[in-house]
């Protein structure tokens, strides 16, 4: 059987940005994504009307992603074997769907 390995979405917080979880679930289906962990939520001054995800900094084994919508920001940690460029492209494709 040639089943594609599926990444894991960690549910360690009770609150998330609205609409973020379906995006992260789609990311876990992509090849090379091992674990996706939503992190801390904060308020910011700037306002972004639609959901954006931006690769922030490399971490051991992956990258920290910043998800923003409205005046709220949430950290997301992604463990992956992908390069930063490949991950950014994959995020753009996922957000376009």
Rosetta silent file (secondary structure, phi, psi, omega in degrees, C-alpha in Angstrom):
SEQUENCE: XXXXXXXXXXXXXXXXXXXXXXXXXXXXXXXXXXXXXXXXXXXXXXXXXXXXXXXXXXXXXXXXXXXXXXXXXXXXXXXXXXXXXXXXXXXXXXXXX
SCORE:     score description
SCORE:     0.000 S_00000001
   1 L     0.000  129.267 -179.331    0.000    0.000    0.000 S_00000001
   2 L  -102.635   57.821  179.487    1.463    3.405   -0.986 S_00000001
   3 L   -75.457  135.476  177.883   -0.307    5.613    1.530 S_00000001
   4 L   -74.436  130.118  178.776    1.139    9.104    1.878 S_00000001
   5 L   -64.268  137.751 -178.192    2.287    9.722    5.435 S_00000001
   6 L  -103.655  138.182  175.809    0.122   12.315    7.152 S_00000001
   7 L   -72.411  173.940 -176.413    1.481   14.968    9.479 S_00000001
   8 E  -116.867  135.352  175.087    0.111   15.506   12.958 S_00000001
   9 E  -103.733  118.945 -177.070   -1.803   18.555   14.225 S_00000001
  10 E   -90.688  126.806  178.852   -1.229   19.109   17.956 S_00000001
  11 L  -103.350   87.741 -178.326   -4.185   20.535   19.915 S_00000001
  12 L  -112.521    0.934  176.010   -2.565   22.075   22.982 S_00000001
  13 L  -126.966  152.021  179.601   -4.607   25.314   23.209 S_00000001
  14 L   -87.807  -15.565 -179.695   -8.343   25.780   23.533 S_00000001
  15 L  -122.561  144.860  179.633   -8.398   28.919   21.365 S_00000001
  16 L  -143.214  161.393  173.442   -7.176   29.506   17.830 S_00000001
  17 L   -59.832  138.692  176.960   -7.549   32.178   15.185 S_00000001
  18 L   -59.143  129.044  179.181  -10.878   31.698   13.386 S_00000001
  19 L    86.844   -5.785 -177.250  -10.252   29.701   10.220 S_00000001
  20 H   -74.080  -41.951 -174.501   -6.702   28.695   11.162 S_00000001
  21 H   -60.254  -45.214  177.513   -7.355   25.034   12.056 S_00000001
  22 H   -60.930  -35.195  177.617   -8.749   24.023    8.607 S_00000001
  23 H   -65.633  -45.129 -179.984   -5.672   25.598    6.963 S_00000001
  24 H   -65.751  -36.258  177.685   -3.329   23.739    9.313 S_00000001
  25 H   -63.816  -38.941  176.835   -5.198   20.470    8.719 S_00000001
  26 H   -66.229  -35.584  177.895   -4.687   20.882    4.958 S_00000001
  27 H   -64.709  -36.163 -178.854   -0.986   21.546    5.584 S_00000001
  28 H   -65.322  -18.237  179.428   -0.631   18.279    7.528 S_00000001
  29 L   -82.045  -11.674 -177.215   -1.668   16.406    4.375 S_00000001
  30 L   -80.019  145.514  179.201    1.328   17.764    2.425 S_00000001
  31 L   -66.681  133.336  178.376    4.433   15.656    1.941 S_00000001
  32 L    99.682  -13.887  178.420    7.298   16.702    4.229 S_00000001
  33 E   -91.300  123.106 -177.450    5.136   18.161    7.031 S_00000001
  34 E  -102.253  -52.316 -177.929    5.556   16.122   10.218 S_00000001
  35 E  -140.242  136.592  176.756    4.037   18.108   13.099 S_00000001
  36 E  -123.079  121.878 -176.807    2.054   21.364   13.256 S_00000001
  37 E  -126.622  109.439  174.027    1.633   22.979   16.684 S_00000001
  38 E   -67.889  143.015 -177.282   -0.376   26.200   17.175 S_00000001
  39 E  -119.162 -141.044 -172.022    1.131   28.378   19.896 S_00000001
  40 E   -67.970  141.417  174.451    0.563   31.631   21.738 S_00000001
  41 E  -105.698  136.156  176.824   -2.121   34.140   20.667 S_00000001
  42 E  -136.741  163.301  173.410   -1.501   37.883   21.043 S_00000001
  43 E   -98.719  145.469  177.547   -3.150   41.159   20.059 S_00000001
  44 E  -130.105  165.934 -178.452   -1.359   43.622   17.758 S_00000001
  45 E   -77.620  -41.099 -177.703   -2.010   47.208   16.696 S_00000001
  46 E   -69.311  154.728 -179.117   -2.076   46.661   12.932 S_00000001
  47 E  -118.942  125.121  175.191   -5.174   45.264   11.210 S_00000001
  48 E  -119.926  114.857 -172.410   -5.035   42.614    8.470 S_00000001
  49 E   -67.134  -29.732 -179.148   -8.527   41.782    7.154 S_00000001
  50 E  -119.027  160.001 -177.974   -7.729   38.294    5.794 S_00000001
  51 E   -62.985  131.195  173.022   -5.732   35.353    7.129 S_00000001
  52 E  -130.630  146.772  173.912   -2.004   35.433    6.340 S_00000001
  53 E  -126.823  130.644 -177.225    0.745   32.978    7.259 S_00000001
  54 E  -132.855  133.682  176.048    4.385   34.046    7.127 S_00000001
  55 E   -70.492  126.177 -175.869    7.518   32.029    7.847 S_00000001
  56 E   -97.106  -73.000 -177.075    9.240   33.818   10.737 S_00000001
  57 E  -139.202  152.697  173.838   12.397   32.059   11.932 S_00000001
  58 E   -72.150  144.313  173.183   13.969   28.608   11.653 S_00000001
  59 E  -124.526  172.926  179.771   13.698   26.379   14.716 S_00000001
  60 L   -64.879  113.367  177.759   15.311   23.019   15.391 S_00000001
  61 L    90.074    4.130 -179.003   13.686   20.686   12.882 S_00000001
  62 E   174.643 -140.989 -175.651   11.459   23.217   11.147 S_00000001
  63 E  -143.971  153.366  170.697   10.122   26.768   11.215 S_00000001
  64 E   -95.350  131.606 -179.375    8.051   29.167   13.286 S_00000001
  65 E  -113.157  142.935  175.034    5.113   30.589   11.328 S_00000001
  66 E  -108.348  119.423  176.445    3.178   33.745   12.202 S_00000001
  67 E  -102.497  130.177 -179.764   -0.560   33.588   11.452 S_00000001
  68 E  -130.888  140.476  172.694   -2.386   36.938   11.408 S_00000001
  69 E  -156.721  129.893 -177.363   -6.002   37.923   10.989 S_00000001
  70 E    64.110 -128.914  179.037   -7.625   41.139   12.117 S_00000001
  71 E  -107.334   21.983 -176.814   -5.768   42.413   15.173 S_00000001
  72 E  -118.900  142.035  178.510   -4.790   38.942   16.357 S_00000001
  73 E  -130.187  143.526  177.787   -1.572   37.012   15.787 S_00000001
  74 E  -137.341  134.711  174.344   -0.771   33.375   16.611 S_00000001
  75 E   -77.582  143.763  174.504    2.508   31.503   16.509 S_00000001
  76 E  -135.321  130.237 -179.906    2.525   28.146   14.722 S_00000001
  77 E  -106.656  125.319 -178.205    5.457   25.726   14.908 S_00000001
  78 E  -119.523  119.767  173.513    5.961   23.389   11.948 S_00000001
  79 E   -92.251  123.514 -173.756    8.400   20.475   12.060 S_00000001
  80 E  -154.998  160.017  173.863    9.340   19.627    8.491 S_00000001
  81 L   -96.506   -1.147 -177.796   12.070   18.401    6.202 S_00000001
  82 L   -74.543  155.854  171.733   11.195   21.117    3.649 S_00000001
  83 L   -78.532  166.313 -179.793   13.358   24.145    2.908 S_00000001
  84 H   -60.008  -43.130  179.471   12.037   27.591    3.797 S_00000001
  85 H   -62.202  -43.055  178.717   11.273   28.354    0.142 S_00000001
  86 H   -65.017  -40.077  179.276    9.381   25.079   -0.339 S_00000001
  87 H   -65.710  -42.627  178.552    7.393   25.661    2.854 S_00000001
  88 H   -61.036  -41.079  178.135    6.493   29.225    1.802 S_00000001
  89 H   -65.032  -41.904  179.559    5.296   27.907   -1.571 S_00000001
  90 H   -64.504  -40.107  178.246    3.259   25.162    0.111 S_00000001
  91 H   -64.231  -43.313  179.041    1.643   27.697    2.483 S_00000001
  92 H   -60.825  -42.264  178.444    0.758   29.968   -0.461 S_00000001
  93 H   -64.394  -40.249 -179.192   -0.866   27.036   -2.296 S_00000001
  94 H   -67.262  -40.386  179.486   -2.808   26.052    0.836 S_00000001
  95 H   -69.775  -28.386 -178.736   -4.081   29.593    1.430 S_00000001
  96 H   -72.366  -20.622 -178.512   -5.160   29.904   -2.218 S_00000001
  97 L   -78.049    0.000    0.000   -7.571   26.949   -1.891 S_00000001
